[in-house]
Amino acid sequence: MTDKSAFTDDEWHALSEAPLLVTLAIFATGEHGPISMVKEAAASARVIAHPGEHGPANALIAEIAAAAETKEARHEMKEHRGRSMEEALEHSLTDLAPAAAALKKLPADEAAQVGRWLVDIAKAIAEAAKTVKPEEQTAIDKISVLFAPPAPA
């Protein structure tokens, strides 16, 4: 069972930001009315706070979720905003790369489970509104590729 101690400070920072970056990426995919924003924010908070069963990665996911829920983590999201929603989306996806790289230190099953949890956050946010917009699906697909387990050799 892997925990925070397996990562450098920079890697841990990237991992603990990842749930919020995923949230920002999906929020940035298009126009949202006030009701859908509330539904999407609630869906993000629910999946982050209650990640569910993920096998050997449960403890690590719980640590990442706890770090992501801090006031400091939420405050740091301001630096990822762009001048436009498209720029915020691109910044979020680019800024997720160090978290994906950090997961490569894990056993393959744990890395896959953490990656699936991050994709689950994106899906929950997109599904919180009436329909998943094509732009949201594109962002989910990009996140899925970023956190996809490596192909077997």
Secondary structure, 3 states (H helix, E strand, C coil): CCCHHHCCHHHHHHHHHHHHHHHHHHHCCCCCCHHHHHHHHHHHHHHHHCCCCCHHHHHHHHHHHHHHCCHHHHHHHHHHCCCCHHHHHHHHHHHHHHHHHHHCCCCHHHHHHHHHHHHHHHHHHHHHCCCCCHHHHHHHHHHHHHCCCCCCC
